[in-house]
Structures are given as structure tokens and as C-alpha cells.
Amino acid sequence: MVVWTGGLTAAAVCAYTARRRAVALLPLVAAAAAGTLLVQTGEGLWHTDPLARRQVCDASTTPQICVNARYKDLLPQVTEALSGVTGRLEGVENLPARFEDLPGRPGADEVELPMITPIGRSVVRGRLTDPEEYAWAAGMALQDRGDCAEVAPRVGTVDDAVEYYLAPSPLRRQFDEQYARGSAAERAGLGERLAARERLASMGAEERRAWLSAYFAARGECGRGCRPCDARFPAVRPRADGSAHRARARRDRRPRRPGGPEPGRVSGPLPAGSGRRAGAAVRGGGDRHESAQRVRGAGPRRRTSLVAASAGPSAGADRLRRAAAGGGRARPSSPFGPSAMIRNTLGCAGLAAGAVAVLGARLSWLPVFAYVSAVYMGSVSARGTLVPVWAWPVRPAGEQAAWVTAVVLLVAGTALYTVRGARPEGWRG
């Protein structure tokens, strides 16, 4: 990766500063070779931290509490935060064996520990930011309703009572006050939930353990076969519209697969400084007036060679990748990987070249930076047939429309810069 990025930068600098431009071929060749290795290696570039596949556990609780070995120092805090939940579940049967913290889906007898990563949200400076909310999330995970498209109202009322008993949401009082000021149906539903909470809290210890054991025997079944939901609490009348009254938040639970991306890894292609690097190539690597004058005075042949200094190794590496793929066994590659990075470098080089002709060398990086940033922020939930065209920097490497767009931008930007050259700029100040 260092040779790839450094070679492109060195080629751009040498194209302007070296007395003999042939010197720029050396870093170009190095960048092309590095790019070929990048696209051939694929997922082999990434090495999983051995600790990410291990976890440390506290076996003194039920369920056991396990934390990923990378964050083993947080185990005492997590155990303390969940002490209220595990204490109320003492003696209850049919519980998961443990809270697990490994990549992918938990096992049949496990439940997913609330997320610790990314650091800075749940954990700041080595401390849990909100232990109360963390305990509530753990209690919700025990109910295992995240994959349920719909939960019957009577089951939702019982779930609410169990949630309130184990670890109520920090916002529970605000929600109750809001429902108390709502419509007649909302007030009636609140009354049923309050009665269910009181009923569970008023049970004797033995009775409650038996009831919870029967309740957790049906966990993960979206309320089907939940005998305590019928036997211990009054039935709940459905709303007039027939919809369930609780909407469950769903967490992203990706299937565990060998060699797949780990949590915390960026799953999209980053431009890797393509905008600034391409802009530097066509403006001389700096914002000085002398550099702009040299770019503006360059002939069409040199202008084309300057754009090729930043985009040429990308195209050459991709051609070599395609040729090598046909002569041997194809390696599995990530949908976002070196190929997508090379495509983005080509497209950003074209954008930067066109920006030099329109805005000048000093501001050539700005349109690339603004456009790519806007695409990353605006394409999260975008849908439609034209998305691969305008959101090409964030599309998988195999999408042909994104590649066509990047190549068109490269050709158009190079042609515009070759014909017009850099826009004249005056002295600063």
C-alpha cells in the first residue's frame, strides 16, 4: 500500500521537478507493480487479530458474561453493569449459557453481548458511558425478539413486564408519561402494561423463578408457544388497525463466515487520498504560483502525461489483474477492495484534471473532496437505477456502471485538461 500511494505521489513530483521526465517512470513502474499485487492479494491484505477470535469469561454469573479478548480489561465493568440482570435471573432455568462477544451470530445456547465497539460510543476512555442503558440492552437481547417481524400484543405486554423487571429502559418513565397523555387506546395499553409489571413484581421468589423459566423456554420463537403469556397475564385486545403495538429495534447481526470482514473494519472503498493526489499531479504538488504557471504553460502532450502519472498505474494494474485471472484459479475477493480503490483513483484523477481546467490548480482538489464526501453521506439509503452512476465511489468493484462512470470521468477530464490547460491564476495577496 505504501509503494502504491508513494509511487503515484513520487511520479507526480518527478514529472515537475526532475530535469529528465523519464525519471518519473521508475515510481510509475513501482506503483503499477504494487497495484497488481494489491488486486491479486484480495482479502490476503487483511490479517485478523488473533485476540478477535477469543474471549474471556466470568463464569460466576448466570448467564456467563464473556467479553472479546481485545477488551478483557472491560470484563469487570460489564459484569458489574449486568449484575442486576444476572442477580434477578439466579435460579431461573432455560437461559442461554452465556453472553458472547465474537464476530457473527451467537450459537444456539448463546446470546449476543451488547456492543462495546466502536470505542467512543458505549465505551469512552476505558469506561462504560451508560451502564444502565447497557444493562437494558442485555435484557432485550435475552428476550431474542430482534428477528421477529411482528409480536402479538399479549406477548408484547409480557415482554414489557420482563424487560421492566430485569432492567428497565432509562427512558421508560418518559414513554409512560407520553402514553398517559395519548389516545384512549394508548392509555388502555399503558394500563395493561402497568398491571403486568405489578403482577410479575408481586410474585413470590419461587413462583417468579418458575414463571421466568417457562417464559425463557419459548425465547426466540416470536411469542409462539409462550404458555406464561396466556396463563399468567390477562389477554390483551389488539388495536383497531390490527397491528402489533410494539416495534422492536433490530441490530445488525451478520452471519459468521470464514475470512469475512471483522467488526470495526470499513466495508466500503475509500478514495485513499485520490482527490488530493490527482490534484497534486496536475498542479505540480503544491499551491505556489510558480507551479500553476508551469502547468498553464505545458503543452497538450505534457498535460496528458501528467494525468497519466496519477491514473496510468491504476489502469495498468487492473489490466494485469484481468489477464492473470484468466490463467489461473480465481481468488475470493471482497466486493470492496483494491479493485474498487483503483477504480476510484481513475475517476478522481479525471475529476481533478477537469477541475484544474475549470477552477485552476490551487482549487483542483476541492470538487473531488466535496463530491466524494457528499456521495458517502448521501448514498446510505439511496435506491434507484442511477445510483451506480452518481454514487460510483461507494459501489462494489464488480458493478460495471460504476466502472464506466469512472472511465468516462477520466477520459473527459483528461481531454478537457489537455485542450484547455490549467486556468490562469494571479498572485496571492
C-alpha atoms as one frame of an Amber mdcrd trajectory, in Angstrom:
protein
   0.000   0.000   0.000   2.877   2.378   0.797   4.524   1.672  -2.563   1.202
   2.176  -4.362   0.441   5.577  -2.861   4.058   6.687  -2.609   4.786   5.701
  -6.196   1.936   7.800  -7.553   2.997  10.784  -5.471   6.655  10.430  -6.418
   5.746  10.151 -10.109   3.748  13.377  -9.942   6.575  15.208  -8.179   9.225
  13.915 -10.560   7.137  14.913 -13.573   7.511  18.546 -12.472  10.832  18.757
 -10.703  13.143  16.314 -12.496  15.218  17.607 -15.390  14.560  14.375 -17.238
  10.951  13.310 -17.115  11.957   9.715 -17.743  12.859   9.560 -14.057   9.123
   9.569 -13.310   8.849   6.164 -14.973  10.627   4.480 -12.066   7.994   5.293
  -9.415   5.285   4.645 -12.014   6.590   1.129 -12.574   6.810   0.562  -8.826
   3.236   1.799  -8.354   1.981  -0.418 -11.182   3.678  -3.463  -9.652   2.270
  -2.650  -6.217  -1.202  -2.156  -7.675  -1.006  -5.547  -9.365  -0.096  -7.202
  -6.077  -2.918  -5.385  -4.316  -5.637  -6.597  -6.662  -4.206 -10.126  -6.750
  -3.922 -10.473  -2.988  -7.537  -9.531  -2.252  -8.507 -10.425   1.314  -4.965
 -11.609   1.965  -4.089  -7.999   2.758  -6.112  -8.184   5.938  -4.894 -10.130
   8.939  -7.351 -10.754  11.736  -6.117 -10.010  15.210  -5.776 -13.432  16.911
  -7.417 -11.985  20.002 -10.563 -11.170  17.992 -11.416 -14.897  17.880 -11.049
 -15.363  21.622 -12.998 -14.148  24.617 -12.570 -14.030  28.366 -15.490 -15.024
  30.577 -16.800 -14.613  34.085 -18.317 -17.992  34.960 -19.685 -16.865  38.322
 -22.896 -15.480  36.813 -25.907 -16.964  35.027 -25.679 -16.496  32.102 -21.905
 -16.297  31.971 -20.533 -12.978  30.747 -17.859 -13.127  28.050 -16.006 -10.175
  26.550 -13.813 -10.210  23.467 -10.190 -10.759  24.444  -9.239  -7.433  22.862
 -11.220  -5.681  25.593 -10.611  -8.036  28.504  -9.996  -5.099  30.834 -13.675
  -4.174  30.471 -14.934  -7.502  31.838 -15.213  -6.297  35.478 -17.196  -3.226
  34.376 -19.513  -5.254  32.153 -20.074  -7.804  34.922 -20.915  -5.034  37.370
 -23.261  -3.329  34.886 -25.138  -6.606  34.327 -25.121  -7.637  37.985 -28.734
  -6.525  38.412 -29.872  -8.645  35.466 -27.888 -11.744  36.424 -28.903 -11.390
  40.070 -32.610 -11.403  39.212 -32.090 -14.442  36.984 -30.433 -16.536  39.682
 -32.098 -19.943  39.793 -34.018 -19.395  36.530 -33.811 -22.235  34.011 -33.818
 -22.298  30.197 -31.453 -19.331  29.998 -28.662 -19.032  27.432 -25.346 -20.371
  28.626 -23.504 -17.105  28.150 -23.330 -13.613  26.712 -20.814 -13.953  23.870
 -18.711 -11.288  22.143 -17.339 -12.899  18.978 -17.849 -11.856  15.328 -21.029
 -13.141  13.709 -24.170 -14.735  15.060 -24.140 -16.312  18.508 -24.576 -20.037
  18.975 -27.823 -21.787  19.831 -27.151 -21.593  23.575 -25.656 -18.094  23.494
 -26.884 -14.531  23.307 -25.036 -11.561  21.890 -23.436  -9.178  24.352 -24.370
  -5.527  23.758 -21.802  -3.896  21.518 -18.677  -2.423  23.051 -17.287  -1.179
  19.757 -16.882   1.252  18.174 -14.906   2.750  21.018 -16.236   6.223  21.739
 -19.921   5.340  21.906 -20.537   2.651  24.532 -17.031   2.971  25.959 -15.107
   6.217  26.412 -11.642   6.325  27.970 -11.948   2.775  29.181 -15.290   3.265
  30.957 -18.853   2.316  30.044 -20.685   5.521  29.218 -24.127   4.392  30.446
 -24.209   1.151  32.494 -27.983   1.446  32.950 -28.643   1.537  29.216 -26.107
  -1.251  28.692 -27.983  -3.468  31.149 -31.277  -2.702  29.395 -29.764  -3.733
  26.037 -28.593  -7.008  27.587 -32.082  -7.715  28.911 -33.584  -7.059  25.487
 -31.068  -9.462  23.934 -32.193 -12.189  26.333 -35.753 -11.917  25.014 -34.438
 -12.543  21.481 -37.219 -10.785  19.583 -34.906  -8.894  17.225 -35.708 -11.057
  14.188 -39.476 -11.061  14.726 -41.433  -9.199  12.065 -44.434  -8.937  14.386
 -45.186  -9.771  18.007 -48.721 -10.339  19.269 -49.972  -7.613  21.627 -50.420
 -10.055  24.517 -46.814 -11.221  24.096 -45.631  -7.617  23.868 -47.247  -6.843
  27.219 -45.480  -9.787  28.859 -42.172  -8.813  27.219 -42.578  -5.323  28.626
 -43.087  -6.720  32.124 -39.973  -8.899  31.890 -37.951  -6.014  30.475 -39.091
  -3.752  33.301 -38.251  -6.388  35.919 -34.765  -7.194  34.612 -33.512  -3.744
  33.580 -35.975  -1.027  32.550 -35.054   1.395  29.829 -33.657   4.714  31.090
 -36.408   6.365  29.014 -39.219   4.162  30.323 -40.741   6.887  32.502 -40.811
   9.332  29.596 -42.519   6.764  27.376 -45.119   6.003  30.038 -45.875   9.689
  30.527 -46.257  10.120  26.783 -48.714   7.209  26.554 -50.606   8.552  29.564
 -51.277  11.752  27.599 -52.142   9.865  24.415 -55.342   8.469  22.964 -57.762
   6.193  24.774 -56.222   3.106  23.156 -52.727   4.167  24.233 -53.872   4.802
  27.791 -55.582   1.400  27.882 -52.433  -0.299  26.627 -50.375   1.510  29.254
 -52.751   0.329  31.967 -52.356  -3.277  30.842 -48.584  -2.983  30.840 -48.527
  -1.430  34.310 -50.758  -4.231  35.611 -48.462  -6.854  34.081 -45.390  -5.262
  35.667 -47.082  -5.190  39.053 -48.190  -8.803  38.686 -44.646 -10.003  37.958
 -43.145  -7.939  40.770 -45.713  -9.217  43.295 -44.947 -12.887  42.665 -43.093
 -14.852  45.273 -39.484 -15.755  44.574 -40.189 -19.417  43.776 -43.248 -18.601
  41.686 -41.377 -15.936  39.723 -38.435 -18.254  39.018 -40.804 -20.921  37.725
 -42.671 -18.387  35.612 -39.463 -16.932  34.142 -38.166 -20.440  33.425 -41.291
 -21.156  31.383 -41.034 -17.732  29.718 -37.425 -18.208  28.571 -38.223 -21.720
  27.328 -40.030 -20.027  24.415 -37.403 -17.331  23.748 -36.626 -16.709  20.101
 -39.994 -18.036  18.896 -41.641 -14.607  18.490 -44.221 -15.489  21.151 -45.301
 -18.834  19.727 -45.565 -21.433  22.477 -45.255 -18.835  25.237 -47.514 -20.510
  27.788 -46.876 -17.903  30.517 -48.139 -15.237  28.118 -51.587 -16.863  28.260
 -51.640 -18.429  31.709 -50.380 -15.689  33.989 -51.468 -12.430  32.403 -54.802
 -11.256  31.026 -55.193 -11.293  27.273 -54.555  -8.020  25.504 -57.033  -6.742
  22.963 -55.405  -5.849  19.650 -55.656  -2.370  18.260 -58.381  -1.402  15.858
 -55.935  -1.465  12.947 -54.821  -4.970  13.899 -51.135  -4.090  14.129 -48.802
  -5.073  16.917 -48.212  -2.297  19.405 -44.505  -2.781  19.891 -41.803  -2.188
  17.325 -38.584  -3.974  18.119 -35.236  -2.427  17.301 -33.158  -4.704  15.119
 -29.417  -4.991  15.403 -27.094  -5.784  12.563 -26.207  -9.404  13.167 -24.081
 -10.580  10.320 -23.589 -14.283   9.611 -20.215 -15.615  10.674 -18.172 -16.669
   7.696 -14.509 -17.557   7.365 -12.373 -14.741   6.098 -15.185 -12.212   6.285
 -14.753  -8.625   7.412 -14.493  -8.147  11.145 -16.459  -5.624  13.183 -14.833
  -2.226  13.057 -13.471  -2.790   9.541 -14.548  -0.273   6.941 -16.822  -2.101
   4.498 -16.710   0.393   1.651 -13.996   1.566  -0.744 -12.165   4.665   0.410
 -10.661   7.036  -2.138  -7.322   6.720  -0.298  -6.436  10.333  -0.969  -7.211
  10.027  -4.645  -8.562  13.559  -4.908  -5.575  15.327  -3.399  -3.085  13.018
  -5.094  -4.625  13.507  -8.527  -4.885  17.235  -7.950  -1.230  17.361  -6.951
  -0.280  15.516 -10.112  -1.832  18.083 -12.399  -0.904  21.157 -10.404   2.689
  20.349  -9.522   2.322  19.075  -5.971   1.818  22.492  -4.393  -0.189  25.673
  -4.344   2.614  28.026  -5.343   2.085  30.495  -8.146   5.177  29.173  -9.943
   3.695  25.685 -10.104   0.474  26.988 -11.587   2.433  28.945 -14.176   4.353
  25.809 -15.206   1.157  23.779 -15.517  -0.520  26.500 -17.540   2.461  26.695
 -19.868   2.634  22.967 -20.514   1.697  21.694 -23.937  -1.129  19.242 -24.658
   1.230  16.247 -24.742   2.662  17.053 -21.337  -0.784  17.729 -19.885  -1.921
  14.279 -20.930   1.205  12.724 -19.431   0.583  14.492 -16.128  -2.862  12.939
 -15.788  -1.412   9.567 -16.755   1.117   9.951 -13.947  -1.677   9.570 -11.422
  -4.100   7.318 -13.300  -1.839   5.215 -15.511  -0.662   2.684 -12.901  -4.276
   2.098 -11.892  -5.357   1.125 -15.382  -2.243  -0.979 -15.960  -2.675  -2.857
 -12.717  -6.296  -3.612 -13.498  -5.438  -4.949 -16.945  -2.791  -7.195 -15.425
  -5.300  -8.395 -12.836  -7.818  -9.341 -15.524  -5.175 -11.122 -17.577  -3.911
 -13.090 -14.590  -7.436 -14.038 -13.531  -7.992 -15.891 -16.784  -4.871 -18.026
 -16.457  -5.303 -19.484 -13.014  -7.663 -20.185 -10.195  -9.552 -17.071  -9.177
  -9.074 -15.929  -5.615 -12.001 -14.826  -3.499 -12.059 -11.070  -3.180 -14.024
  -8.579  -1.196 -16.713  -6.575  -3.035 -14.841  -3.523  -1.770 -11.130  -3.946
  -2.162  -8.115  -2.954  -4.221 -10.096  -3.051  -7.475 -12.581  -0.529  -6.129
  -9.717   1.655  -4.898  -8.128   1.601  -8.353 -11.460   2.477  -9.968 -11.861
   5.398  -7.562  -8.345   6.601  -8.323  -9.148   6.654 -12.037 -12.390   8.563
 -11.540 -10.904  11.035  -9.070  -7.962  11.675 -11.390 -10.409  12.634 -14.126
 -12.366  14.901 -11.784  -9.193  16.610 -10.621  -7.943  17.105 -14.180 -11.212
  18.725 -15.191 -11.178  20.875 -12.053  -7.727  22.217 -12.948  -9.065  23.393
 -16.299 -12.190  24.973 -14.793 -11.096  26.265 -11.368  -7.331  26.351 -11.559
  -4.561  24.348  -9.942  -4.991  25.730  -6.437  -8.620  24.644  -6.046  -8.469
  21.469  -8.103  -8.750  19.272  -5.010 -11.937  20.918  -3.738 -14.539  19.493
  -6.201 -13.169  15.974  -5.751 -13.234  16.224  -1.976 -16.720  17.757  -1.907
 -18.206  15.282  -4.386 -16.815  12.133  -2.779 -17.790  13.348   0.697 -21.326
  14.106  -0.483 -21.600  10.654  -2.056 -20.503   8.930   1.139 -23.049  10.866
   3.190 -25.926  10.768   0.710 -25.801   7.228  -0.655 -26.554   5.337   2.565
 -30.240   4.785   1.830 -30.298   5.739  -1.851 -32.220   3.469  -4.218 -32.732
   3.529  -7.974 -31.212   2.532 -11.272 -28.982   5.625 -11.452 -27.329   5.091
  -8.074 -24.326   3.195  -9.553 -23.774   6.147 -11.902 -23.629   9.035  -9.438
 -22.509   7.000  -6.405 -19.713   5.148  -8.185 -17.083   5.768  -5.445 -19.026
   3.619  -2.951 -20.237   0.853  -5.244 -18.798  -2.693  -5.226 -15.880  -3.312
  -7.534 -17.884  -5.635  -9.770 -20.516  -3.106 -10.859 -19.928  -2.238 -14.500
 -21.902   1.008 -14.368 -19.568   2.389 -11.700 -16.521   1.437 -13.756 -17.990
   3.026 -16.884 -18.664   6.246 -14.977 -15.121   6.351 -13.595 -13.579   5.757
 -17.022 -15.821   8.389 -18.634 -14.771  10.915 -15.989 -11.116  10.055 -16.567
 -11.378  10.450 -20.342 -13.480  13.627 -20.170 -11.308  15.273 -17.525  -8.099
  14.381 -19.335  -9.456  15.680 -22.641 -10.617  18.950 -21.086  -7.290  19.492
 -19.359  -5.325  18.574 -22.483  -7.239  21.041 -24.643  -7.599  23.990 -22.269
  -4.757  23.540 -19.823  -4.877  24.985 -16.327  -6.994  28.051 -15.691  -4.794
  31.142 -15.272  -4.353  32.327 -11.686  -2.927  35.524 -10.308  -0.539  36.121
  -7.441  -1.812  35.564  -3.925  -2.385  38.527  -1.684
